[in-house]
């Protein structure tokens, strides 16, 4: 179980994201520059207890219709080998010291636990409360998925490659005994939707907060074959 420390981070996550977002191909841009505000998301537990895992939604600006972005984040106590390209920045945590913060789509621990979530073996946790499932997060397993049980480790899904697209990140994984690779589609630019997606394909849907204070929901992640 991850322990959430209510303390300071310098610089803050939002300050780091304000500098990082404009470097992404999927960032739509604002003339005034990025103005990210936390708008939702959830956490997952690392079974080894070493890596913090968060799926954060930020809205960009106070205007009606402001873009909402999904940013998977991992927090590590030491650099992740070979992931320099995915480093968002470092921050001084008031309890844990220096944390290396990564775009989690490139982190094998997050990818493994996301795969476990889609297969019903991990539970989405509230962002700011210890050991509390988030009931607003809905997981629809694909055909033949959802085998229950406890959270599986990252070894269940091997991260193969990551490709950035115009509005999503394609995370390709390989699993033991599976005849084909799977692509986890992490939707970077979120859009409200009430449809059920593609029948038989696993997906995660959840809420986020709009600048006017209302909430909406849509797909965060889906699976392509």
Backbone as CSV, one residue per row, in Angstrom:
resi,resn,N_x,N_y,N_z,CA_x,CA_y,CA_z,C_x,C_y,C_z
1,UNK,0.834,-1.198,0.000,0.000,0.000,0.000,0.868,1.248,0.000
2,UNK,0.610,2.166,-0.920,1.336,3.421,-0.954,0.900,4.306,0.217
3,UNK,1.850,5.031,0.791,1.561,5.975,1.858,1.621,7.382,1.286
4,UNK,0.544,8.127,1.427,0.479,9.487,0.905,0.912,10.449,2.003
5,UNK,1.970,11.189,1.739,2.477,12.162,2.705,1.910,13.539,2.353
6,UNK,1.243,14.148,3.305,0.708,15.488,3.084,1.789,16.485,3.486
7,UNK,2.622,16.827,2.514,3.782,17.662,2.779,4.060,18.517,1.547
8,UNK,5.201,19.174,1.519,5.539,20.064,0.419,6.400,19.369,-0.622
9,UNK,6.323,19.886,-1.855,7.243,19.506,-2.923,7.728,20.780,-3.595
10,UNK,9.034,20.880,-3.760,9.621,22.054,-4.391,10.590,21.636,-5.493
11,UNK,10.302,21.999,-6.757,9.090,22.646,-7.226,7.888,21.709,-7.149
12,UNK,6.699,22.287,-7.284,5.494,21.479,-7.233,5.319,20.698,-8.529
13,UNK,4.437,19.718,-8.480,4.148,18.947,-9.684,3.590,19.846,-10.785
14,UNK,2.711,20.772,-10.422,2.122,21.645,-11.438,3.160,22.576,-12.037
15,UNK,4.113,23.030,-11.241,5.188,23.860,-11.794,6.035,23.072,-12.786
16,UNK,6.319,21.827,-12.470,7.073,20.990,-13.402,6.273,20.750,-14.684
17,UNK,4.982,20.513,-14.541,4.157,20.248,-15.715,4.011,21.486,-16.595
18,UNK,3.998,22.668,-16.001,3.896,23.901,-16.786,5.075,24.038,-17.736
19,UNK,6.237,23.558,-17.332,7.416,23.603,-18.195,7.459,22.437,-19.173
20,UNK,6.899,21.295,-18.772,7.003,20.076,-19.567,5.936,19.959,-20.645
21,UNK,4.724,20.390,-20.361,3.624,20.219,-21.309,3.912,20.790,-22.701
22,UNK,4.487,22.000,-22.816,4.727,22.539,-24.164,5.716,21.719,-24.996
23,UNK,6.454,20.813,-24.374,7.400,19.976,-25.115,6.729,18.750,-25.724
24,UNK,5.453,18.551,-25.461,4.740,17.372,-25.946,4.026,17.673,-27.262
25,UNK,4.080,16.720,-28.196,3.417,16.894,-29.487,1.907,16.998,-29.347
26,UNK,1.349,16.375,-28.299,-0.099,16.380,-28.137,-0.622,17.593,-27.368
27,UNK,0.261,18.470,-26.925,-0.185,19.673,-26.211,-0.735,20.673,-27.217
28,UNK,-1.968,21.134,-26.996,-2.627,22.007,-27.961,-2.164,23.459,-27.868
29,UNK,-1.638,23.860,-26.709,-1.031,25.184,-26.592,-2.011,26.281,-26.235
30,UNK,-1.526,27.265,-25.481,-2.275,28.475,-25.135,-1.355,29.665,-25.394
31,UNK,-1.900,30.749,-25.916,-1.084,31.926,-26.199,-0.424,32.462,-24.935
32,UNK,-1.132,32.355,-23.812,-0.600,32.877,-22.548,0.408,31.932,-21.912
33,UNK,0.570,30.752,-22.476,1.438,29.756,-21.868,0.633,28.816,-20.993
34,UNK,1.199,27.657,-20.638,0.476,26.665,-19.845,0.056,27.192,-18.477
35,UNK,-1.143,26.790,-18.067,-1.642,27.135,-16.741,-2.342,25.910,-16.157
36,UNK,-1.571,24.835,-15.896,-2.209,23.579,-15.478,-2.799,23.667,-14.077
37,UNK,-3.981,23.090,-13.925,-4.646,22.984,-12.622,-5.066,21.534,-12.434
38,UNK,-4.825,20.996,-11.263,-5.193,19.614,-10.982,-6.698,19.458,-11.073
39,UNK,-7.144,18.432,-11.819,-8.572,18.292,-12.081,-9.086,16.872,-11.863
40,UNK,-8.246,15.956,-11.389,-8.724,14.604,-11.166,-7.631,13.580,-11.345
41,UNK,-8.061,12.324,-11.348,-7.120,11.229,-11.520,-7.232,10.205,-10.402
42,UNK,-6.280,9.280,-10.376,-6.261,8.232,-9.361,-4.841,7.713,-9.218
43,UNK,-4.634,6.846,-8.229,-3.333,6.238,-7.987,-3.431,4.721,-8.101
44,UNK,-2.274,4.106,-8.307,-2.141,2.651,-8.215,-1.007,2.341,-7.254
45,UNK,-1.081,1.195,-6.614,-0.029,0.765,-5.699,1.034,-0.040,-6.435
46,UNK,2.279,0.210,-6.128,3.386,-0.638,-6.557,3.515,-1.751,-5.526
47,UNK,3.347,-3.025,-5.909,3.433,-4.107,-4.923,4.751,-4.123,-4.162
48,UNK,5.826,-3.636,-4.794,7.126,-3.605,-4.125,7.263,-2.413,-3.189
49,UNK,6.346,-1.470,-3.262,6.378,-0.323,-2.373,7.474,0.683,-2.650
50,UNK,8.049,0.654,-3.848,9.181,1.527,-4.151,8.820,2.724,-5.013
51,UNK,7.840,2.575,-5.883,7.536,3.588,-6.893,6.135,4.145,-6.661
52,UNK,6.023,5.463,-6.599,4.713,6.092,-6.542,4.113,6.146,-7.935
53,UNK,2.823,5.837,-8.054,2.149,5.787,-9.347,0.890,6.639,-9.277
54,UNK,0.802,7.614,-10.165,-0.365,8.493,-10.181,-0.765,8.785,-11.624
55,UNK,-2.061,8.743,-11.877,-2.622,9.209,-13.142,-3.289,10.554,-12.848
56,UNK,-2.650,11.632,-13.253,-3.148,12.971,-12.930,-3.790,13.612,-14.158
57,UNK,-4.967,14.221,-13.938,-5.603,15.033,-14.970,-5.377,16.498,-14.623
58,UNK,-4.944,17.271,-15.623,-4.830,18.718,-15.435,-5.619,19.407,-16.535
59,UNK,-6.339,20.464,-16.164,-6.955,21.334,-17.164,-6.036,22.521,-17.370
60,UNK,-6.030,23.044,-18.588,-5.087,24.096,-18.958,-5.821,25.407,-19.149
61,UNK,-5.874,26.202,-18.067,-6.516,27.500,-18.131,-7.926,27.489,-17.587
62,UNK,-8.452,28.673,-17.245,-9.779,28.777,-16.630,-10.914,28.899,-17.633
63,UNK,-10.624,28.958,-18.924,-11.649,29.212,-19.919,-12.577,28.016,-20.094
64,UNK,-13.820,28.298,-20.458,-14.740,27.224,-20.794,-14.188,26.467,-21.993
65,UNK,-14.200,25.152,-21.915,-13.656,24.354,-22.996,-12.156,24.167,-22.941
66,UNK,-11.523,24.565,-21.832,-10.077,24.380,-21.700,-9.725,22.906,-21.836
67,UNK,-8.597,22.643,-22.488,-8.181,21.258,-22.717,-7.879,20.574,-21.392
68,UNK,-8.178,19.280,-21.338,-7.850,18.449,-20.184,-6.864,17.382,-20.646
69,UNK,-5.769,17.227,-19.902,-4.709,16.302,-20.266,-4.542,15.239,-19.184
70,UNK,-4.266,14.020,-19.623,-3.959,12.931,-18.705,-2.446,12.743,-18.679
71,UNK,-1.867,12.838,-17.484,-0.421,12.691,-17.329,-0.146,11.587,-16.313
72,UNK,0.211,10.382,-16.766,0.639,9.347,-15.818,2.006,9.736,-15.253
73,UNK,2.150,9.643,-13.948,3.388,10.046,-13.289,3.914,8.908,-12.422
74,UNK,5.234,8.769,-12.398,5.857,7.898,-11.407,6.856,8.708,-10.611
75,UNK,6.971,8.368,-9.333,7.851,9.062,-8.395,8.856,8.045,-7.870
76,UNK,10.129,8.326,-8.070,11.182,7.388,-7.704,12.223,8.052,-6.810
77,UNK,12.842,7.227,-5.959,13.888,7.715,-5.072,15.257,7.742,-5.701
78,UNK,15.365,7.257,-6.945,16.623,7.257,-7.691,16.266,7.268,-9.166
79,UNK,17.190,7.690,-10.033,16.881,7.729,-11.467,16.560,6.344,-12.024
80,UNK,15.676,6.319,-13.019,15.325,5.094,-13.733,16.283,4.946,-14.906
81,UNK,17.059,3.891,-14.916,18.054,3.680,-15.962,17.404,3.670,-17.347
82,UNK,18.012,4.405,-18.271,17.548,4.422,-19.651,16.312,5.249,-19.900
83,UNK,15.847,6.007,-18.921,14.596,6.766,-19.077,14.817,8.271,-18.999
84,UNK,16.019,8.717,-19.369,16.306,10.151,-19.300,15.318,10.952,-20.155
85,UNK,14.923,10.387,-21.291,14.002,11.080,-22.201,12.617,11.265,-21.591
86,UNK,12.280,10.479,-20.577,10.952,10.527,-19.961,10.937,11.300,-18.649
87,UNK,12.065,11.866,-18.249,12.129,12.598,-16.977,11.411,13.937,-17.102
88,UNK,10.414,14.154,-16.272,9.723,15.444,-16.221,10.515,16.429,-15.378
89,UNK,11.125,15.953,-14.308,11.950,16.811,-13.469,12.184,16.163,-12.112
90,UNK,12.938,16.833,-11.281,13.146,16.387,-9.910,12.531,17.402,-8.952
91,UNK,12.162,16.910,-7.782,11.519,17.766,-6.787,11.963,17.321,-5.397
92,UNK,12.053,18.271,-4.492,12.414,17.973,-3.114,11.152,17.748,-2.299
93,UNK,10.971,16.517,-1.873,9.806,16.099,-1.091,10.105,16.347,0.380
94,UNK,9.116,16.904,1.094,9.341,17.286,2.480,9.646,16.134,3.410
95,UNK,9.298,14.914,3.031,9.542,13.729,3.860,10.558,12.796,3.209
96,UNK,10.430,12.581,1.922,11.207,11.545,1.236,12.478,12.054,0.565
97,UNK,12.666,13.365,0.525,13.857,13.911,-0.117,13.681,14.033,-1.620
98,UNK,14.763,13.931,-2.353,14.711,14.126,-3.795,13.911,13.016,-4.463
99,UNK,12.969,13.432,-5.313,12.168,12.480,-6.080,12.380,12.759,-7.560
100,UNK,12.604,11.687,-8.303,12.697,11.770,-9.758,11.315,11.469,-10.316
101,UNK,10.758,12.414,-11.073,9.381,12.317,-11.537,9.398,12.069,-13.045
102,UNK,8.761,10.966,-13.459,8.791,10.532,-14.850,7.411,10.538,-15.480
103,UNK,7.400,10.694,-16.812,6.210,10.398,-17.588,5.997,8.894,-17.479
104,UNK,4.979,8.495,-16.739,4.813,7.103,-16.363,4.524,6.154,-17.506
105,UNK,4.146,6.684,-18.667,3.922,5.804,-19.812,5.201,5.098,-20.236
106,UNK,6.350,5.622,-19.800,7.653,5.034,-20.134,8.238,4.230,-18.976
107,UNK,7.485,4.093,-17.886,7.996,3.426,-16.692,7.413,2.010,-16.610
108,UNK,8.258,0.982,-16.608,7.731,-0.396,-16.609,6.899,-0.740,-15.390
109,UNK,7.130,-0.100,-14.252,6.323,-0.395,-13.067,4.894,0.106,-13.258
110,UNK,4.744,1.336,-13.721,3.389,1.846,-13.980,2.698,1.010,-15.043
111,UNK,3.402,0.684,-16.116,2.785,-0.080,-17.199,2.323,-1.446,-16.702
112,UNK,3.125,-2.108,-15.877,2.734,-3.391,-15.332,1.494,-3.306,-14.472
113,UNK,1.406,-2.257,-13.653,0.230,-2.118,-12.793,-0.999,-1.645,-13.560
114,UNK,-0.792,-0.885,-14.630,-1.917,-0.527,-15.489,-2.487,-1.772,-16.154
115,UNK,-1.614,-2.648,-16.613,-2.062,-3.924,-17.191,-2.831,-4.735,-16.148
116,UNK,-2.342,-4.746,-14.916,-3.042,-5.453,-13.842,-4.409,-4.835,-13.577
117,UNK,-4.502,-3.520,-13.615,-5.787,-2.840,-13.421,-6.782,-3.259,-14.496
118,UNK,-6.340,-3.280,-15.740,-7.220,-3.638,-16.846,-7.670,-5.092,-16.784
119,UNK,-6.901,-5.920,-16.053,-7.237,-7.329,-15.924,-7.870,-7.653,-14.568
120,UNK,-8.261,-6.631,-13.820,-8.982,-6.858,-12.578,-8.124,-7.300,-11.416
121,UNK,-6.801,-7.120,-11.506,-5.920,-7.564,-10.442,-5.265,-6.406,-9.689
122,UNK,-5.680,-5.205,-9.996,-5.267,-4.022,-9.243,-6.489,-3.127,-9.095
123,UNK,-6.477,-2.275,-8.098,-7.629,-1.422,-7.786,-7.194,0.032,-7.821
124,UNK,-7.959,0.857,-8.538,-7.687,2.292,-8.570,-7.903,2.884,-7.189
125,UNK,-6.920,3.646,-6.719,-6.957,4.233,-5.389,-7.173,5.743,-5.465
126,UNK,-7.800,6.299,-4.425,-7.999,7.741,-4.351,-6.662,8.465,-4.364
127,UNK,-6.617,9.638,-4.960,-5.378,10.379,-5.092,-4.803,10.852,-3.761
128,UNK,-5.655,11.231,-2.837,-5.177,11.933,-1.645,-5.493,11.257,-0.325
129,UNK,-6.024,10.010,-0.370,-6.400,9.313,0.858,-5.762,7.934,0.844
130,UNK,-5.113,7.559,1.947,-4.456,6.258,2.022,-5.454,5.101,1.978
131,UNK,-5.089,4.051,1.251,-5.807,2.769,1.274,-7.309,2.953,1.079
132,UNK,-7.683,3.741,0.057,-9.093,4.012,-0.201,-9.368,3.884,-1.694
133,UNK,-10.094,2.857,-2.121,-10.434,2.733,-3.537,-11.226,3.939,-4.025
134,UNK,-11.033,4.283,-5.298,-11.752,5.401,-5.913,-12.969,4.847,-6.657
135,UNK,-14.171,5.051,-6.135,-15.360,4.454,-6.756,-15.753,5.117,-8.072
136,UNK,-15.159,6.272,-8.394,-15.512,6.952,-9.641,-14.758,6.385,-10.840
137,UNK,-13.777,5.529,-10.597,-13.003,4.917,-11.676,-13.666,3.604,-12.064
138,UNK,-13.989,3.467,-13.342,-14.653,2.267,-13.845,-13.715,1.531,-14.793
139,UNK,-13.569,0.231,-14.564,-12.726,-0.601,-15.417,-13.609,-1.640,-16.096
140,UNK,-13.580,-1.640,-17.422,-14.332,-2.628,-18.194,-13.338,-3.584,-18.829
141,UNK,-13.222,-4.812,-18.316,-12.272,-5.763,-18.899,-12.726,-6.224,-20.263
142,UNK,-11.746,-6.595,-21.098,-12.070,-7.109,-22.420,-12.533,-8.551,-22.345
143,UNK,-12.855,-9.103,-23.483,-13.321,-10.482,-23.546,-12.283,-11.421,-22.968
144,UNK,-12.721,-12.248,-21.995,-11.813,-13.220,-21.400,-10.912,-12.652,-20.337
145,UNK,-11.097,-11.362,-19.981,-10.235,-10.738,-18.989,-10.984,-10.616,-17.676
146,UNK,-10.288,-10.016,-16.679,-10.914,-9.807,-15.390,-10.924,-11.057,-14.558
147,UNK,-9.739,-11.635,-14.315,-9.674,-12.902,-13.603,-9.589,-12.747,-12.098
148,UNK,-9.697,-11.516,-11.612,-9.744,-11.304,-10.172,-8.430,-11.546,-9.499
149,UNK,-8.476,-11.662,-8.174,-7.257,-11.925,-7.415,-6.586,-10.650,-6.988
150,UNK,-5.421,-10.799,-6.347,-4.691,-9.646,-5.854,-3.908,-8.985,-6.954
151,UNK,-3.340,-7.811,-6.633,-2.584,-7.040,-7.612,-1.372,-7.823,-8.075
152,UNK,-1.206,-7.860,-9.387,-0.050,-8.559,-9.944,1.119,-7.614,-10.078
153,UNK,2.302,-8.157,-10.256,3.486,-7.344,-10.401,3.722,-6.949,-11.836
154,UNK,4.736,-6.089,-12.034,5.026,-5.575,-13.356,5.470,-6.666,-14.305
155,UNK,5.927,-7.831,-13.799,6.401,-8.900,-14.667,5.284,-9.478,-15.523
156,UNK,4.011,-9.225,-15.194,2.906,-9.742,-16.000,2.891,-9.125,-17.393
157,UNK,3.393,-7.920,-17.539,3.414,-7.248,-18.831,4.783,-6.621,-19.023
158,UNK,5.448,-6.998,-20.092,6.765,-6.446,-20.402,6.610,-5.258,-21.347
159,UNK,7.144,-4.113,-20.961,7.091,-2.922,-21.792,8.000,-3.109,-23.004
160,UNK,7.431,-2.991,-24.199,8.185,-3.205,-25.440,8.623,-1.891,-26.062
161,UNK,7.679,-0.977,-26.290,8.016,0.318,-26.876,6.886,1.304,-26.596
162,UNK,7.215,2.583,-26.729,6.255,3.664,-26.498,6.311,4.614,-27.690
163,UNK,5.149,4.952,-28.237,5.081,5.856,-29.380,4.105,6.975,-29.077
164,UNK,4.552,8.215,-29.255,3.687,9.364,-29.024,2.874,9.654,-30.276
165,UNK,1.566,9.852,-30.096,0.673,10.212,-31.180,0.122,11.617,-30.943
166,UNK,-0.769,12.052,-31.847,-1.255,13.426,-31.774,-2.139,13.685,-30.569
167,UNK,-2.839,12.646,-30.075,-3.708,12.854,-28.919,-3.617,11.742,-27.891
168,UNK,-2.694,10.795,-28.101,-2.539,9.694,-27.150,-1.121,9.142,-27.229
169,UNK,-0.801,8.301,-26.262,0.473,7.594,-26.258,0.177,6.110,-26.384
170,UNK,0.824,5.456,-27.354,0.638,4.024,-27.581,1.741,3.272,-26.843
171,UNK,1.346,2.486,-25.845,2.281,1.724,-25.025,2.115,0.250,-25.389
172,UNK,3.108,-0.309,-26.040,3.043,-1.690,-26.510,3.657,-2.603,-25.460
173,UNK,2.919,-3.656,-25.106,3.386,-4.606,-24.101,3.316,-6.020,-24.650
174,UNK,4.127,-6.874,-24.048,4.126,-8.294,-24.368,3.884,-9.055,-23.075
175,UNK,3.039,-10.079,-23.147,2.733,-10.867,-21.962,3.080,-12.330,-22.204
176,UNK,3.421,-13.005,-21.141,3.821,-14.412,-21.250,2.692,-15.254,-21.820
177,UNK,2.986,-16.016,-22.854,2.009,-16.927,-23.422,1.029,-16.295,-24.384
178,UNK,1.052,-14.958,-24.526,0.113,-14.297,-25.435,0.650,-14.352,-26.865
179,UNK,-0.199,-14.662,-27.844,0.282,-14.775,-29.224,0.608,-13.438,-29.868
180,UNK,0.007,-12.343,-29.359,0.194,-11.036,-29.970,0.552,-10.003,-28.915
181,UNK,1.240,-8.959,-29.369,1.474,-7.817,-28.497,0.168,-7.048,-28.321
182,UNK,0.059,-6.341,-27.208,-1.094,-5.482,-26.934,-0.636,-4.035,-26.890
183,UNK,-1.508,-3.147,-27.333,-1.234,-1.719,-27.254,-2.189,-1.078,-26.265
184,UNK,-1.631,-0.478,-25.229,-2.414,0.290,-24.264,-2.438,1.740,-24.748
185,UNK,-3.620,2.233,-25.034,-3.770,3.586,-25.563,-4.044,4.538,-24.403
186,UNK,-3.038,5.291,-24.012,-3.171,6.282,-22.936,-3.612,7.589,-23.576
187,UNK,-4.814,7.987,-23.297,-5.386,9.171,-23.949,-4.867,10.426,-23.264
188,UNK,-4.067,11.181,-23.972,-3.458,12.385,-23.400,-4.426,13.563,-23.395
189,UNK,-5.155,13.744,-24.475,-6.154,14.807,-24.556,-7.507,14.157,-24.287
190,UNK,-8.080,14.456,-23.130,-9.314,13.789,-22.713,-10.530,14.436,-23.346
191,UNK,-11.500,13.590,-23.658,-12.767,14.068,-24.216,-13.916,13.383,-23.484
192,UNK,-14.917,14.182,-23.154,-16.079,13.631,-22.464,-16.834,12.702,-23.402
193,UNK,-17.256,11.571,-22.882,-18.035,10.627,-23.675,-18.869,9.761,-22.752
194,UNK,-20.029,9.358,-23.226,-20.870,8.448,-22.453,-21.073,7.138,-23.188
195,UNK,-20.268,6.897,-24.270,-20.428,5.626,-24.965,-19.613,4.547,-24.265
196,UNK,-19.799,3.325,-24.679,-19.188,2.177,-24.020,-17.916,1.700,-24.703
197,UNK,-17.420,2.463,-25.694,-16.201,2.061,-26.369,-16.426,0.873,-27.288
198,UNK,-15.362,0.195,-27.625,-15.427,-0.952,-28.529,-15.752,-2.206,-27.724
199,UNK,-16.819,-2.937,-28.072,-17.170,-4.155,-27.315,-15.997,-5.130,-27.281
200,UNK,-15.763,-5.702,-26.102,-14.706,-6.683,-25.949,-13.326,-6.105,-25.717
201,UNK,-13.177,-4.782,-25.730,-11.893,-4.146,-25.488,-11.874,-3.534,-24.080
202,UNK,-10.832,-3.825,-23.349,-10.729,-3.291,-21.988,-10.519,-1.778,-22.017
203,UNK,-11.032,-1.095,-21.008,-10.855,0.349,-20.919,-11.036,0.818,-19.481
204,UNK,-10.500,1.992,-19.218,-10.666,2.668,-17.928,-11.332,4.005,-18.189
205,UNK,-12.439,4.261,-17.514,-13.095,5.563,-17.587,-13.148,6.166,-16.193
206,UNK,-13.116,7.492,-16.134,-13.133,8.173,-14.838,-13.562,9.618,-15.027
207,UNK,-13.720,10.300,-13.913,-14.175,11.679,-13.915,-12.999,12.649,-13.931
208,UNK,-13.297,13.896,-14.290,-12.387,15.007,-14.020,-13.210,16.276,-13.859
209,UNK,-12.598,17.260,-13.260,-13.255,18.521,-12.910,-13.048,19.538,-14.018
210,UNK,-14.117,20.194,-14.432,-14.037,21.252,-15.432,-13.753,22.593,-14.752
211,UNK,-13.241,23.578,-15.508,-12.929,24.876,-14.892,-14.111,25.550,-14.205
212,UNK,-15.356,25.246,-14.632,-16.520,25.882,-14.009,-16.973,25.165,-12.744
213,UNK,-16.256,24.106,-12.336,-16.588,23.394,-11.115,-17.441,22.157,-11.318
214,UNK,-17.973,21.961,-12.508,-18.755,20.756,-12.787,-17.810,19.607,-13.125
215,UNK,-18.355,18.408,-13.178,-17.540,17.244,-13.512,-18.044,16.605,-14.803
216,UNK,-17.137,15.919,-15.453,-17.472,15.123,-16.621,-16.665,13.847,-16.533
217,UNK,-16.862,12.932,-17.466,-16.089,11.707,-17.455,-15.854,11.228,-18.883
218,UNK,-14.871,10.382,-19.032,-14.538,9.843,-20.342,-13.469,8.792,-20.200
219,UNK,-13.005,8.274,-21.330,-11.995,7.223,-21.329,-10.618,7.808,-21.039
220,UNK,-9.935,7.169,-20.091,-8.536,7.484,-19.795,-7.613,6.568,-20.603
221,UNK,-7.923,5.286,-20.582,-7.068,4.282,-21.203,-7.957,3.256,-21.884
222,UNK,-7.498,2.753,-23.021,-8.192,1.644,-23.678,-7.147,0.725,-24.286
223,UNK,-7.587,-0.452,-24.700,-6.680,-1.461,-25.229,-6.969,-1.684,-26.701
224,UNK,-5.913,-1.612,-27.517,-5.998,-2.001,-28.930,-5.235,-3.308,-29.097
225,UNK,-5.671,-4.132,-30.020,-4.950,-5.378,-30.302,-3.975,-5.121,-31.435
